[in-house]
Amino acid sequence: MSEGNGLAMGELKAPKRRHIVLASHPSRSGLKGGPVQWGHGDPAQRGAIVATVTDPNHRNAIGTHSGSYSVYRALAVASGVLDPDHKPDFTNTAPTIAIGPHPSWADPEKIVSLDPFGALVGEVYASLLTEGIDLRPTIAVTRAHIQMPELLEAVRQGRIKEDGEIVKPGGDLVVTKAAVEPVWHLPGVAQRLGVSEDDLRYALFEQTGGMFPELVTRPDVKVFLPPIGGITVYIIGDLATITDPARPLAVRVHDECNGSDVFGSDICTCRPYLVHGLEECIATAQQGGAGLIVYFRKEGRALGEVTKFLVYNARKRQVGGDRADAYFARTECVAGVQDVRFQELMPDVLHWLGVTRIDRFVSMSDMKYNALVRSGIEIVERVPIPDELVPPDARVEIEAKKAAGYYTDQVAPTEEDLAQIKGRGLEQS
């Protein structure tokens, strides 16, 4: 017997049995946090979003905070390194600059996929925090310096000026950045997608393997925090100019591409276009306006990186090689669909910032352009990626997109042209 615990060597204690109360029972997961009146301009009347699990009786939302990172939080709790009842100390965590409120915050049709008051929890819901309601911010705003080798090279070549304020001596870019977690108002998301709320709820329930039963058992709970990646916004220049129609604004809306954005893979234009967007934003800010880089975690057109790599292999192994005329077809063969990013939700973050007009939209995407214009944001000029920035192996992608309707200031390629455009084979990698 081992000393002190009365157990033989190798013998484990029986796990403590827990009584599980399903959140689908309305009587056991009430709305003491208050119901949510989405789109109300007064945060007190709108109600706080309560998605914490420390006290289920306070919850008024489906899901929980931190998106996909909530699973890592569960691992920390299971392994005993995190107290499941821990409540954060938010001292000195307030936003570094004030954003809003803007008229769009009180329009239930302008914002349906994030909480516009998400950065102001400690301020507008102080009384609820005092009462012991465990609220968590869904937006955080801070300041930082950015260094990228391409930007440093642009400084060296004189395309970017070191003005000492936006670009520091040595090439550091000064930014304000905001991290945004998704918070979906299910009726609004359904309306934006043109489906019924019931159909949306059932699809979310079934396609997550029944992860959130409240989607189908609690129609009274209208807010859902999905376990997906969020958004990061990089603000360059004076925030106040964003809402001033007399001052220029450049915007690059960018969907995550880890292979290119981080590691410089040459099969797509993602990092070159991201860097070009940054240059445009810097130039616009130095002209007295502002620039926005809006970065969405939607890897592989929101199909995932595994699917993306499978498509790469299929493209390069098909008869005739990696051809521009079969670019979209290979994705559809593997995934069953070309793209599931659903740009219909994308404009919300710009409405949160109060954007009503974009002078230079650094994107060729017809889907992004159409979503922004439909949401009421005016776009003055569209900026394609300069031809010299397209990597040779990415020519397949960019020409296929032009032929499919992406914006270009050149003549779009014909079907005959596309058949002649080929990428590198796997044996050449």
C-alpha positions as CSV (number, residue, x, y, z in Angstrom):
1,M,0.0,0.0,0.0
2,S,1.2,3.5,-0.7
3,E,1.5,5.9,2.2
4,G,-1.3,8.3,2.9
5,N,-3.8,7.5,0.3
6,G,-4.8,3.9,1.0
7,L,-4.4,2.8,-2.6
8,A,-2.3,0.0,-4.0
9,M,0.5,1.0,-6.4
10,G,-1.0,1.7,-9.9
11,E,-4.6,1.8,-8.5
12,L,-6.4,5.0,-9.5
13,K,-9.2,6.7,-7.8
14,A,-12.6,6.3,-9.4
15,P,-13.6,9.4,-11.3
16,K,-16.1,11.6,-9.5
17,R,-19.5,11.2,-11.0
18,R,-21.2,14.4,-12.2
19,H,-24.8,15.1,-12.7
20,I,-25.2,16.6,-16.2
21,V,-28.1,19.0,-16.8
22,L,-28.7,19.5,-20.5
23,A,-28.9,23.1,-21.6
24,S,-31.9,22.2,-23.7
25,H,-34.1,22.2,-20.5
26,P,-35.5,25.8,-20.3
27,S,-36.3,25.4,-16.6
28,R,-32.6,24.7,-15.8
29,S,-30.9,27.3,-18.1
30,G,-33.0,30.4,-17.6
31,L,-32.4,33.9,-18.7
32,K,-31.3,35.7,-15.6
33,G,-28.7,37.5,-17.7
34,G,-31.7,39.2,-19.4
35,P,-33.2,38.6,-22.9
36,V,-31.4,40.1,-25.9
37,Q,-33.2,42.7,-28.0
38,W,-30.8,42.6,-31.0
39,G,-30.3,46.0,-32.7
40,H,-31.3,48.2,-29.8
41,G,-29.1,51.2,-29.7
42,D,-29.1,51.4,-25.9
43,P,-26.9,48.6,-24.6
44,A,-28.9,48.4,-21.4
45,Q,-32.0,47.8,-23.4
46,R,-30.3,45.5,-25.9
47,G,-29.0,43.3,-23.0
48,A,-25.6,41.8,-22.4
49,I,-24.5,38.6,-24.2
50,V,-23.9,36.0,-21.5
51,A,-22.2,32.9,-23.0
52,T,-20.1,31.8,-20.0
53,V,-20.5,28.4,-18.4
54,T,-19.6,29.4,-14.8
55,D,-23.3,29.8,-14.0
56,P,-25.7,28.2,-16.6
57,N,-28.6,30.0,-15.1
58,H,-27.3,33.3,-16.4
59,R,-26.7,32.2,-20.0
60,N,-28.8,33.8,-22.7
61,A,-26.7,32.6,-25.7
62,I,-25.9,29.3,-27.4
63,G,-22.2,28.2,-27.4
64,T,-19.5,29.9,-25.5
65,H,-16.7,32.4,-25.9
66,S,-13.3,32.1,-27.8
67,G,-14.6,30.3,-30.8
68,S,-12.5,27.2,-31.7
69,Y,-10.2,28.0,-28.8
70,S,-13.0,27.0,-26.4
71,V,-12.0,23.4,-27.1
72,Y,-8.4,24.1,-25.8
73,R,-10.0,25.7,-22.7
74,A,-11.9,22.5,-22.2
75,L,-8.6,20.6,-22.4
76,A,-7.1,22.9,-19.8
77,V,-10.0,22.3,-17.5
78,A,-9.9,18.5,-18.0
79,S,-6.2,18.4,-17.3
80,G,-6.6,20.4,-14.1
81,V,-4.5,23.5,-15.1
82,L,-7.5,25.8,-15.3
83,D,-10.2,26.3,-12.7
84,P,-13.5,26.0,-14.5
85,D,-14.9,28.7,-12.2
86,H,-12.2,31.2,-13.0
87,K,-13.4,34.7,-13.7
88,P,-11.0,37.1,-15.5
89,D,-9.7,40.2,-14.0
90,F,-10.2,42.9,-16.7
91,T,-8.2,45.6,-15.0
92,N,-6.4,47.8,-17.6
93,T,-7.8,45.7,-20.6
94,A,-10.1,48.4,-22.0
95,P,-9.7,49.4,-25.7
96,T,-6.8,51.7,-26.5
97,I,-9.1,53.9,-28.6
98,A,-12.8,54.5,-28.6
99,I,-14.7,53.0,-31.4
100,G,-18.4,54.0,-31.9
101,P,-21.1,53.9,-31.2
102,H,-22.2,54.4,-34.8
103,P,-25.8,54.5,-36.2
104,S,-25.2,51.0,-37.7
105,W,-25.0,49.6,-34.2
106,A,-28.7,50.3,-33.8
107,D,-29.7,48.8,-37.1
108,P,-30.5,45.1,-36.7
109,E,-30.0,44.5,-40.4
110,K,-26.5,46.1,-40.6
111,I,-24.8,44.0,-38.0
112,V,-25.9,40.3,-37.5
113,S,-22.6,38.4,-36.9
114,L,-20.8,40.3,-34.2
115,D,-21.7,42.2,-31.0
116,P,-21.0,45.9,-31.6
117,F,-20.8,46.4,-27.8
118,G,-18.4,43.5,-27.5
119,A,-15.4,45.8,-26.6
120,L,-17.4,47.8,-24.0
121,V,-18.5,45.1,-21.6
122,G,-16.7,46.6,-18.6
123,E,-18.1,50.0,-19.3
124,V,-21.7,49.6,-20.4
125,Y,-22.5,46.5,-18.2
126,A,-20.6,47.4,-15.1
127,S,-23.7,47.0,-12.9
128,L,-24.2,43.4,-14.1
129,L,-20.5,42.6,-13.4
130,T,-21.0,44.0,-9.9
131,E,-24.0,41.6,-9.5
132,G,-21.8,38.7,-10.3
133,I,-22.9,38.0,-13.9
134,D,-19.8,36.5,-15.6
135,L,-19.6,38.6,-18.8
136,R,-16.7,38.4,-21.3
137,P,-15.7,40.9,-24.0
138,T,-16.0,39.5,-27.6
139,I,-13.8,42.4,-29.0
140,A,-10.5,43.6,-27.8
141,V,-8.6,46.7,-29.2
142,T,-4.9,47.4,-28.8
143,R,-1.9,49.1,-30.5
144,A,1.1,47.6,-32.1
145,H,4.1,48.0,-34.5
146,I,4.3,45.8,-37.6
147,Q,7.5,44.8,-39.5
148,M,7.3,42.9,-42.8
149,P,10.3,42.4,-45.1
150,E,8.2,43.5,-48.1
151,L,7.3,46.8,-46.4
152,L,10.9,47.4,-45.4
153,E,11.9,46.8,-49.0
154,A,9.2,49.3,-50.1
155,V,10.7,51.8,-47.7
156,R,14.2,51.2,-49.1
157,Q,12.8,51.7,-52.7
158,G,11.0,54.9,-51.7
159,R,7.4,53.7,-52.3
160,I,6.7,54.0,-48.5
161,K,7.8,57.1,-46.7
162,E,9.1,57.1,-43.1
163,D,6.9,59.9,-41.8
164,G,7.7,59.3,-38.1
165,E,4.0,58.8,-37.2
166,I,2.5,56.1,-39.3
167,V,5.8,54.6,-40.4
168,K,8.6,55.0,-37.9
169,P,12.3,55.4,-38.7
170,G,13.5,51.9,-39.5
171,G,10.2,50.9,-41.2
172,D,8.0,50.0,-38.3
173,L,4.3,50.4,-39.2
174,V,2.1,51.8,-36.4
175,V,-1.3,50.2,-36.2
176,T,-4.4,49.9,-34.0
177,K,-5.7,46.3,-34.1
178,A,-9.0,44.8,-33.0
179,A,-9.7,41.1,-32.5
180,V,-13.4,40.2,-33.0
181,E,-15.1,37.0,-32.0
182,P,-18.2,35.9,-34.0
183,V,-21.6,36.5,-32.3
184,W,-24.5,35.5,-34.5
185,H,-28.0,36.8,-34.2
186,L,-29.7,33.7,-35.8
187,P,-32.8,35.5,-37.2
188,G,-30.5,38.1,-38.8
189,V,-28.0,35.6,-40.2
190,A,-30.9,33.6,-41.7
191,Q,-32.3,36.7,-43.3
192,R,-28.9,37.7,-44.7
193,L,-28.5,34.2,-46.3
194,G,-32.1,34.1,-47.6
195,V,-33.1,31.0,-45.6
196,S,-35.6,30.4,-42.7
197,E,-34.3,30.5,-39.2
198,D,-35.5,26.9,-38.6
199,D,-33.6,25.6,-41.6
200,L,-30.5,27.5,-40.4
201,R,-30.8,26.1,-36.9
202,Y,-31.3,22.5,-38.0
203,A,-28.4,22.7,-40.5
204,L,-26.0,24.0,-37.8
205,F,-27.2,21.3,-35.4
206,E,-26.9,18.4,-37.8
207,Q,-23.6,19.5,-39.5
208,T,-21.9,19.9,-36.1
209,G,-23.0,16.4,-35.1
210,G,-25.5,17.7,-32.6
211,M,-22.9,19.8,-30.7
212,F,-25.4,22.4,-29.7
213,P,-28.9,20.9,-28.9
214,E,-30.3,24.4,-28.0
215,L,-30.2,25.3,-31.7
216,V,-33.3,23.1,-32.1
217,T,-34.7,22.9,-28.6
218,R,-34.4,26.6,-27.5
219,P,-36.0,28.8,-30.3
220,D,-36.3,31.5,-27.6
221,V,-32.5,31.9,-27.5
222,K,-31.6,33.9,-30.6
223,V,-27.8,34.4,-30.1
224,F,-25.2,31.9,-31.0
225,L,-21.4,32.0,-30.6
226,P,-20.1,29.6,-33.2
227,P,-16.9,27.6,-32.6
228,I,-15.1,29.2,-35.6
229,G,-12.2,31.6,-36.2
230,G,-12.8,35.3,-35.8
231,I,-11.6,38.5,-37.4
232,T,-8.6,40.8,-36.9
233,V,-8.8,44.4,-38.1
234,Y,-5.7,46.5,-38.6
235,I,-6.3,50.2,-38.6
236,I,-3.7,52.4,-40.2
237,G,-3.9,56.2,-39.7
238,D,-6.4,58.3,-37.8
239,L,-9.5,56.4,-36.7
240,A,-11.6,59.5,-36.9
241,T,-11.1,59.8,-40.7
242,I,-12.8,56.4,-41.3
243,T,-16.3,58.0,-40.9
244,D,-15.4,61.3,-42.7
245,P,-16.5,61.1,-46.3
246,A,-14.2,64.0,-47.1
247,R,-11.1,61.9,-46.2
248,P,-9.9,58.9,-48.3
249,L,-10.2,55.3,-47.0
250,A,-8.5,52.2,-48.4
251,V,-9.7,48.8,-47.5
252,R,-8.3,45.3,-48.1
253,V,-10.7,42.4,-47.0
254,H,-8.5,39.3,-46.8
255,D,-9.4,35.7,-46.1
256,E,-6.8,33.6,-44.3
257,C,-4.3,31.6,-46.3
258,N,-1.7,30.3,-43.9
259,G,0.5,28.8,-46.6
260,S,0.9,32.1,-48.5
261,D,0.3,34.7,-45.8
262,V,2.8,33.1,-43.4
263,F,5.1,30.8,-45.4
264,G,5.1,32.5,-48.8
265,S,3.7,29.6,-50.8
266,D,3.7,30.6,-54.5
267,I,0.6,28.8,-55.7
268,C,-1.7,31.7,-54.9
269,T,-1.6,35.5,-54.7
270,C,-2.6,35.8,-51.1
271,R,0.5,37.2,-49.4
272,P,1.4,39.5,-52.4
273,Y,-2.1,40.9,-52.4
274,L,-2.1,41.3,-48.6
275,V,1.2,43.2,-48.7
276,H,-0.1,45.4,-51.7
277,G,-3.2,46.1,-49.6
278,L,-1.0,47.3,-46.7
279,E,1.0,49.6,-49.1
280,E,-2.3,51.1,-50.4
281,C,-3.5,51.6,-46.8
282,I,-0.2,53.3,-45.8
283,A,-0.3,55.6,-48.8
284,T,-3.9,56.5,-48.1
285,A,-3.2,57.2,-44.4
286,Q,-0.2,59.4,-45.3
287,Q,-2.5,61.4,-47.6
288,G,-4.7,62.3,-44.6
289,G,-7.1,59.4,-44.6
290,A,-7.0,55.9,-43.2
291,G,-6.5,52.3,-44.2
292,L,-8.1,49.0,-43.0
293,I,-6.9,45.5,-43.4
294,V,-9.8,43.1,-42.4
295,Y,-8.4,39.6,-41.9
296,F,-10.9,36.7,-41.6
297,R,-10.0,33.2,-40.3
298,K,-11.5,31.3,-43.3
299,E,-8.7,29.0,-44.4
300,G,-9.1,27.5,-47.8
301,R,-12.3,29.4,-48.7
302,A,-13.6,28.2,-45.3
303,L,-13.3,24.6,-46.5
304,G,-10.1,24.0,-44.4
305,E,-6.5,23.5,-45.1
306,V,-6.8,19.7,-45.6
307,T,-9.4,20.2,-48.3
308,K,-7.1,22.9,-49.9
309,F,-4.1,20.5,-50.1
310,L,-6.3,17.7,-51.5
311,V,-7.4,20.1,-54.2
312,Y,-3.8,21.1,-54.9
313,N,-2.9,17.5,-55.5
314,A,-6.0,16.9,-57.7
315,R,-5.2,20.0,-59.8
316,K,-1.6,18.9,-60.4
317,R,-2.4,15.3,-61.1
318,Q,-5.3,15.7,-63.5
319,V,-5.0,15.0,-67.2
320,G,-3.3,18.0,-68.8
321,G,-1.8,19.2,-65.5
322,D,-2.7,22.2,-63.4
323,R,-4.9,24.2,-65.9
324,A,-6.7,27.5,-65.4
325,D,-9.7,26.2,-67.2
326,A,-10.2,23.5,-64.5
327,Y,-9.3,25.6,-61.5
328,F,-12.7,25.8,-59.9
329,A,-13.8,22.3,-61.1
330,R,-11.2,20.5,-59.0
331,T,-12.3,22.3,-55.8
332,E,-15.9,21.3,-56.5
333,C,-14.9,17.7,-57.2
334,V,-13.3,17.4,-53.8
335,A,-15.5,19.7,-51.6
336,G,-18.8,19.6,-53.5
337,V,-18.8,23.4,-53.7
338,Q,-16.4,26.1,-54.9
339,D,-16.5,28.4,-51.9
340,V,-18.3,28.6,-48.5
341,R,-16.9,31.9,-47.2
342,F,-20.4,33.5,-47.5
343,Q,-19.3,37.1,-47.9
344,E,-22.8,38.1,-46.9
345,L,-21.7,38.4,-43.3
346,M,-18.4,40.1,-44.1
347,P,-19.6,43.8,-44.2
348,D,-20.7,43.7,-40.5
349,V,-17.2,44.5,-39.2
350,L,-17.0,47.5,-41.5
351,H,-20.4,48.7,-40.2
352,W,-19.1,48.3,-36.7
353,L,-16.3,50.7,-37.6
354,G,-18.8,53.1,-39.1
355,V,-17.7,52.7,-42.7
356,T,-20.1,54.1,-45.3
357,R,-17.7,54.7,-48.2
358,I,-14.5,53.0,-49.4
359,D,-12.4,55.1,-51.8
360,R,-10.0,52.4,-52.8
361,F,-11.2,48.8,-52.4
362,V,-8.1,46.6,-52.8
363,S,-9.8,43.4,-54.0
364,M,-10.8,41.8,-57.3
365,S,-13.5,39.6,-55.7
366,D,-16.9,40.1,-57.2
367,M,-18.4,38.4,-54.1
368,K,-16.8,40.8,-51.6
369,Y,-17.7,43.8,-53.8
370,N,-21.3,42.8,-54.2
371,A,-21.8,42.0,-50.5
372,L,-20.4,45.5,-49.5
373,V,-22.5,47.4,-52.0
374,R,-25.6,45.5,-51.1
375,S,-25.0,46.4,-47.4
376,G,-25.1,50.1,-48.3
377,I,-21.3,50.8,-48.5
378,E,-20.3,52.9,-51.4
379,I,-17.1,51.8,-53.3
380,V,-15.4,54.4,-55.5
381,E,-12.5,52.5,-57.0
382,R,-11.4,48.9,-57.2
383,V,-7.7,48.1,-57.1
384,P,-6.5,44.8,-58.7
385,I,-3.2,43.2,-57.8
386,P,-0.4,44.5,-60.0
387,D,0.5,41.9,-62.6
388,E,4.2,41.9,-61.6
389,L,3.2,40.7,-58.1
390,V,1.5,37.5,-59.3
391,P,3.8,34.5,-58.7
392,P,4.3,32.3,-61.8
393,D,2.5,29.3,-60.3
394,A,-0.4,31.5,-59.2
395,R,-1.2,32.5,-62.7
396,V,-3.6,29.6,-62.9
397,E,-5.6,31.0,-60.0
398,I,-5.7,34.7,-61.0
399,E,-6.6,34.1,-64.6
400,A,-9.3,31.6,-63.7
401,K,-10.8,34.2,-61.3
402,K,-10.7,36.9,-63.9
403,A,-12.6,34.7,-66.4
404,A,-15.1,33.9,-63.6
405,G,-16.0,37.5,-63.1
406,Y,-13.4,38.9,-60.8
407,Y,-12.6,42.6,-61.4
408,T,-9.7,43.3,-63.7
409,D,-8.4,46.4,-65.5
410,Q,-7.3,44.1,-68.4
411,V,-9.2,42.0,-70.9
412,A,-10.5,38.9,-69.2
413,P,-9.1,35.7,-70.6
414,T,-11.1,33.5,-72.9
415,E,-11.7,29.8,-72.5
416,E,-9.0,29.2,-75.1
417,D,-6.6,31.4,-73.2
418,L,-7.4,29.5,-69.9
419,A,-6.6,26.1,-71.5
420,Q,-3.1,27.3,-72.3
421,I,-2.3,28.6,-68.7
422,K,-0.7,25.9,-66.6
423,G,1.0,25.6,-63.3
424,R,4.0,23.7,-62.0
425,G,3.6,19.9,-61.8
426,L,4.2,17.9,-58.5
427,E,7.3,16.4,-60.0
428,Q,8.7,19.9,-60.4
429,S,8.1,20.9,-56.7
